[in-house]
Amino acid sequence: MADETTDTTNARHAGGDGSQHPLDVARETFGRVAEEVKGRYERVTGDVHRRAEQASEDLRRGAETARRRYDEASDTLREGYAEAQQRARLVNRDLNDYVQENPGRAVLMAAAAGFLVGLLFRGRD
């Protein structure tokens, strides 16, 4: 009798007409969907990884370019500053030499410059 019950249950699960049991269909469907999801996940993961590597490389190149431009600008600025210092020293030396050679003219020129600056800042009444 137990064998008849098992056979009846198996026949019901088999559908009797050759169709699969709904649970087996669900398992197969779930398996296919899981494989498809896994494949998509692997593709997306690969795409994300490649794009992250590309972004990292782009950032590295950008940082190198920025560092190189900063170094160039810094060098140019140092050179310009050194040149300005040298010119200021020369002007200061020349001015000192002129004042020592022509003290009277230097005093008159300073007074004239002071007078002109005073006129400019006095304003209009």
C-alpha positions in Angstrom: 0.0 0.0 0.0 2.9 2.4 0.7 4.2 1.7 -2.7 0.9 2.7 -4.3 0.8 6.0 -2.3 4.3 6.8 -3.4 3.5 6.0 -7.0 0.4 8.1 -6.9 2.3 11.0 -5.4 5.0 10.7 -8.1 2.4 10.5 -10.8 0.8 13.7 -9.5 4.2 15.4 -9.3 5.0 14.2 -12.8 1.7 15.6 -13.9 0.7 12.3 -15.4 0.7 13.9 -18.8 4.5 14.3 -19.1 4.5 17.9 -17.8 6.9 18.9 -15.1 5.9 19.6 -11.6 5.5 23.4 -10.9 8.3 23.3 -8.2 10.7 21.8 -10.8 9.7 24.5 -13.3 10.3 27.1 -10.7 13.7 25.7 -9.8 14.7 25.6 -13.5 13.4 29.2 -14.0 15.2 30.4 -10.9 18.4 28.7 -12.0 18.3 30.4 -15.4 17.5 33.8 -13.9 20.3 33.3 -11.4 22.8 32.5 -14.2 21.6 35.5 -16.2 21.9 37.8 -13.1 25.3 36.4 -12.4 26.4 37.0 -16.0 25.1 40.6 -15.9 26.7 41.1 -12.5 30.1 39.9 -13.8 29.8 42.2 -16.9 28.8 45.2 -14.9 31.5 44.5 -12.3 34.1 44.2 -15.2 32.8 47.5 -16.7 33.0 49.3 -13.3 36.5 47.9 -12.7 37.7 49.0 -16.1 36.2 52.5 -15.8 37.6 52.9 -12.3 41.0 52.0 -13.6 40.6 54.4 -16.5 39.5 57.2 -14.1 42.4 56.5 -11.8 44.8 56.7 -14.8 43.2 59.9 -15.9 43.5 61.4 -12.4 47.2 60.3 -12.2 47.9 61.9 -15.6 46.0 65.1 -14.5 48.0 65.2 -11.3 51.3 64.8 -13.2 50.3 67.6 -15.6 49.3 69.9 -12.7 52.5 69.2 -10.9 54.6 69.9 -14.0 52.8 73.1 -14.7 53.1 74.2 -11.0 56.9 73.5 -11.1 57.2 75.5 -14.4 55.2 78.4 -13.0 57.2 78.3 -9.7 60.5 78.3 -11.6 59.3 81.2 -13.8 58.2 83.1 -10.7 61.5 82.5 -8.9 63.4 83.7 -12.0 61.3 86.8 -12.3 61.6 87.6 -8.6 65.4 87.2 -8.8 65.5 89.4 -11.9 63.3 92.1 -10.2 65.6 92.0 -7.1 68.7 92.5 -9.4 67.0 95.4 -11.2 66.0 97.0 -7.9 69.6 96.7 -6.6 70.9 98.4 -9.8 68.3 101.2 -9.6 69.1 101.7 -5.9 72.8 101.8 -6.6 72.4 104.2 -9.5 70.1 106.5 -7.4 72.6 106.5 -4.6 75.4 107.4 -7.0 73.3 110.2 -8.5 72.4 111.6 -5.1 76.0 111.6 -4.0 77.2 113.2 -7.2 74.3 115.8 -7.3 73.0 116.4 -3.8 71.5 119.8 -4.7 69.6 118.5 -7.7 68.4 115.5 -5.7 66.9 117.8 -3.0 65.2 120.0 -5.6 63.8 116.9 -7.4 62.5 115.4 -4.1 60.9 118.7 -3.2 59.2 119.0 -6.6 58.0 115.4 -6.4 56.6 116.1 -2.9 54.8 119.3 -4.2 53.2 117.3 -7.1 52.1 114.5 -4.8 50.6 117.1 -2.5 48.7 118.7 -5.3 47.3 115.4 -6.5 46.1 114.4 -3.0 44.8 117.8 -2.0 41.8 117.4 -4.2 39.5 120.0 -5.7 37.7 122.3 -3.4 
